[in-house]
Amino acid sequence: MSKAKTFLSKYLGAAILVVAMIYAVVTVIYNDLTYDAPDVTTLRICHWQLEAGFREALQALIDDYEKVVRERTGEKVRILQVPISERAYRQYVNTGLIGDMAPDIIEKGFAKTATDPSYVARFFLPLGEHVVKPNPYNEGTSLEGVAWKETFFDGMQGAYDEQLLDYYYIPFSMFTVRIYYNKDLYREITKRDAPPVSYADFMDVCARIKAYGEEAGEPIVPLASSKAQGGYFTWKYQVPFWRELANRCDMDFDGNSTYFETYFGMRRGLWSFKSPALLATADCLMEIASNFPDGWLAAQRDDALFAFAQRRAVMIASGSWDAQSIIDQTKESFELGVFGFPMPTDHPEYSKYVKGPGSEAGSRGGIPWTINKKTPRADLCIDFLQYCTTAAGNEKFNTRITWLPVVRGVPIVDEKLKAFKPILHGYTGHFDYNISTAVSLLDQGNRWTIYAGQMTAEENANQLQEMYDRTARSGYLKKLDLQRRNNRNMERVVAAKIALRECVPELADEMDRKLVQLSQASQDVHHKYYVYKHLFEQLENAE
């Protein structure tokens, strides 16, 4: 026995290293033979979706597509998933695109090269000419002959870039946020089955859960939480609380108030950080956060999900993207329920500002796939995305992962998903006052301090007002200058396209179409710049 222990202590580490190296070599050889063979066309598709079931659901579509292409054309196609963590995704995509090593299909997000319009125009394929044509895989279905973009529930409005005037991604799913709850614990504590509908009832349920945990001596809290959950509550409650402020400062009647518009609103006395609606929002969210567990600010999103699965919390706020993970973790432990965020329309103070929930009618498709402009097989990338976004393909993908479909005609058959259907009534409107970096950082930092009960709404308002008064003017000018530089960057792209058109006559038609789009986008940015510049000068001169 001692000899065996001695042998293991000496050689176990080396043995593990050798096995790992052998596995790595075999994997590389297998990938070379499978994906890099001369008779195989390989596409790479990268994403950051590491949720339970996503890779398997996507792989099921990939396997079906490879088989269809082989039977239809005889061509051997292999599509390789490249899953990357959220933390590394930005660097991976930025480096890959700049170094011409990026995958063929890229999930849009996180990376500046995949979100900034000037980079999007440079690195990604515009899809406008493709989405206005019918999806060939819809032949023989109710969507036959319908433009590809019109087969999506939102007409692909979310995929349309208003600056570049084109479509740049294809969505696979859509998402909403709800409150999950442990029906067994909830029933035991409240002696009822129905979840809370009103805000007063929600607070009463939370109080009863806290009292139950204290009396039983068990670490049970009303709401499992981390900063992610704090963000969900913020998002859900700010819109209905701030709707009147957004309407008051909205200058172009688009339903939103940008930081430029709120700046003018502040200068004209239309609002301040002591506006009752802002103070009431902070008080309401602080009241909700008092039902979070101790130490929630230091917890990660997965920590909160784990606490809920371990029956240490009765409820948790999360998105439909976590549905499958939560179902898998809890199906052996308790019955799972889902309900919407109760709005304080019944509260004596908060109801002065909140008349209903925030509407989800403007929800857009998620899991946005873009196509690398440098890919040599753009036609195959488009064909794959068309295959995946038929009603049958989209239903198969989303049913497997328990997500909401985006293609028209796909039924939501899973009872658990029906609670996530978008709320079509309610209020919309964005109110953005983060005119400077200093205001934005202070706002983000104070938010968690308020929710933790370490700062009052009044104290936060005083700090933000002082910072806004001190930095708003310079912040406005910096953002105005950023618009000017963005416009110059777009003009450089236009100039490059003109030069390319002259040097490569065979690209004239393609360049003409792109020049029209870029010129219109440039004019729009140029117009907004001079409008906000002129308004600022008028305001300065008036004072």
BELGIKA-V575187 format. One record per pair of residues at least 24 apart in sequence whose C-alpha atoms are under 7 Angstrom apart, sorted by sequence separation. I is the first residue (numbers start at 1). J is the second residue. If there is no record, write none. Layout:
# BELGIKA-V575187
i | j
I | J
I | J
This chain:
# BELGIKA-V575187
i | j
494 | 518
439 | 464
97 | 123
439 | 467
439 | 468
491 | 522
490 | 522
49 | 83
41 | 76
42 | 77
43 | 78
44 | 79
45 | 80
46 | 81
47 | 82
48 | 83
242 | 277
436 | 471
487 | 522
40 | 76
41 | 77
42 | 78
43 | 79
44 | 80
45 | 81
46 | 82
47 | 83
48 | 84
241 | 277
436 | 472
39 | 76
40 | 77
41 | 78
42 | 79
43 | 80
44 | 81
45 | 82
46 | 83
47 | 84
48 | 85
435 | 472
40 | 78
44 | 82
48 | 86
128 | 166
487 | 525
127 | 166
128 | 167
436 | 475
487 | 526
126 | 166
127 | 167
241 | 281
435 | 475
48 | 89
126 | 167
127 | 168
365 | 406
435 | 476
126 | 168
35 | 78
125 | 168
238 | 281
484 | 529
117 | 163
483 | 529
117 | 164
480 | 529
234 | 285
46 | 103
45 | 103
44 | 103
45 | 104
46 | 105
47 | 106
44 | 104
45 | 105
46 | 106
47 | 107
43 | 104
44 | 105
45 | 106
46 | 107
361 | 422
360 | 422
361 | 423
360 | 423
361 | 424
359 | 423
360 | 424
359 | 424
359 | 425
225 | 292
359 | 426
223 | 291
224 | 292
225 | 293
358 | 426
359 | 427
222 | 291
223 | 292
224 | 293
357 | 426
358 | 427
359 | 428
221 | 291
222 | 292
226 | 296
227 | 297
280 | 350
356 | 426
357 | 427
358 | 428
221 | 292
225 | 296
226 | 297
356 | 427
221 | 293
226 | 299
228 | 301
226 | 300
226 | 301
277 | 353
324 | 401
226 | 304
324 | 402
225 | 304
323 | 402
224 | 304
339 | 419
338 | 419
321 | 403
224 | 307
320 | 403
224 | 308
206 | 291
232 | 317
229 | 317
224 | 313
229 | 318
223 | 313
221 | 312
222 | 313
223 | 314
224 | 315
225 | 316
220 | 312
221 | 313
222 | 314
223 | 315
224 | 316
219 | 312
220 | 313
221 | 314
222 | 315
223 | 316
320 | 420
241 | 353
241 | 354
240 | 354
240 | 356
240 | 357
240 | 358
239 | 358
236 | 358
186 | 314
185 | 314
182 | 314
181 | 314
182 | 315
181 | 315
180 | 315
181 | 316
179 | 315
180 | 316
179 | 316
180 | 317
179 | 317
178 | 317
179 | 318
178 | 318
202 | 342
177 | 318
178 | 319
177 | 319
176 | 319
177 | 320
199 | 342
175 | 319
176 | 320
195 | 339
198 | 342
199 | 343
175 | 320
197 | 342
198 | 343
199 | 344
175 | 321
198 | 344
200 | 346
199 | 346
200 | 347
198 | 346
184 | 334
184 | 335
182 | 334
183 | 335
182 | 335
183 | 336
182 | 336
183 | 337
181 | 336
182 | 337
181 | 337
180 | 337
181 | 338
180 | 338
179 | 338
180 | 339
178 | 338
179 | 339
178 | 339
179 | 340
178 | 340
179 | 341
289 | 451
178 | 341
289 | 452
286 | 450
286 | 451
285 | 451
286 | 453
262 | 432
262 | 433
256 | 429
257 | 430
258 | 431
259 | 432
255 | 429
256 | 430
257 | 431
258 | 432
259 | 433
283 | 457
256 | 431
257 | 432
259 | 434
282 | 457
259 | 435
279 | 457
279 | 458
246 | 429
243 | 427
246 | 430
243 | 428
246 | 431
243 | 429
240 | 427
274 | 461
273 | 461
239 | 428
242 | 431
174 | 364
239 | 429
174 | 365
175 | 366
239 | 430
273 | 464
173 | 365
174 | 366
273 | 465
172 | 365
173 | 366
171 | 365
172 | 366
173 | 367
171 | 366
172 | 367
171 | 367
172 | 368
171 | 368
170 | 368
171 | 369
169 | 368
170 | 369
169 | 369
170 | 370
169 | 370
168 | 370
158 | 364
158 | 365
154 | 364
260 | 476
172 | 389
172 | 394
173 | 398
175 | 404
173 | 403
174 | 404
173 | 404
174 | 405
173 | 405
174 | 406
173 | 406
172 | 406
178 | 420
176 | 420
124 | 370
125 | 371
176 | 422
124 | 371
125 | 372
124 | 372
125 | 373
123 | 372
124 | 373
137 | 386
123 | 373
137 | 387
135 | 386
138 | 390
137 | 390
153 | 406
152 | 406
153 | 407
152 | 407
153 | 408
151 | 407
152 | 408
151 | 408
107 | 367
108 | 368
107 | 368
108 | 369
107 | 369
108 | 370
106 | 369
107 | 370
105 | 369
106 | 370
105 | 370
106 | 371
105 | 371
104 | 371
105 | 372
104 | 372
104 | 375
52 | 324
52 | 325
51 | 325
105 | 381
65 | 384
61 | 388
58 | 397
57 | 397
57 | 400
57 | 401
54 | 401
53 | 401
165 | 517
164 | 517
164 | 518
165 | 521
164 | 521
163 | 521
118 | 489
118 | 490
